[in-house]
């Protein structure tokens, strides 16, 4: 049984309050079909499932999706109603957490079945997505390898006078040339005082001697994302820059050593946060320590001060503490890790010691 068949079967078995499930969010449809699309639906019954697409995607979907019947629609609700009738389905569950109010009203008005808006379907899909399959892990690992290879090559081009935008454009080019479908998010390649901005936007600022550069980067491979941050120095690093870098590195490494199956996201965050707080910089670490990575760049589980998520084997989570001194500089170090019974395995393989170019 393929990974997709297992997912469909799990959802079918989880249906308690409805005769069928209608999956409509792009991410969930991709997760259940392996096909990235727009304007498509997955309809799941107790023992049958359908992938509904319009003419634009028909040929590609029929070639790729073999684990369910591909149905081409012209008027989507007419087709869904025909299928619901053939399944003798009197009620249909929707993704309550992902459906807009407008879509919900359309479902209620146009479907010839009772619309069940409990969180049953959303919860079933979310629980599945938390635990990464062997196939997903392969894709995540490949996405990281692409980002690393591009980053490593890019370092040869970093010099005084190059702009943040030039770095970002070059990095995206290298990722795509090395096999990325696209970048995982708007790449963060900022320098100088802008490194104090956790999500700084690359601009026309030029790299200067003595600057830090923050690289928060990721690639997408077969739908799956990578996420990594490194901070480097140009020419030299001041005593304070080295101090802050080493504190962040210590926080990162201690959290990496702590994370494993059975611990909570809160506890992972606390390990990293305590290091930074004890060093006197707690107020300069304003974001969470980590988040899950997969089909989305930010997904469950989460590692933060309010997280109640319990980490389990084969979940993925980032470890990314940082210190950001306003109008001076910032440091962040990030790996995405795979949770194991005994600890974790980082998808990243490049060094974390301070590099001075």
Secondary structure, DSSP 4 states (H G I P E B T S, - for coil): --HHHHHHHHHHHH-SS-SEEEE-SHHHHHHHHS---SS-EEEE-SS-EEEEE-HHHHHHHHHH--SSEEEE-SSHHHHHHHHHHHTT-SEEEE-TTT--HHHHHHHHHH-SSEEE-SSHHHHHHHHHHHSPPHHHHHHHHHHHHHHHHHHHHHGGG--TT-BHHHHHHHHHHHHHHTT-SEESSS-EEEEGGGGGSTTPPP-SPBP-TT-EEEEEE-EEETTEE--EEEEEESS---HHHHHHHHHHHHHHHHHHHH--TT-BHHHHHHHHHHHHHHTT-GGG--S-SEEE-SSSSSEEEEESTT--PBP-TT-EEEE--EEEETTTEEEE-BEEEEE-SSSEEES--S--SPEE-
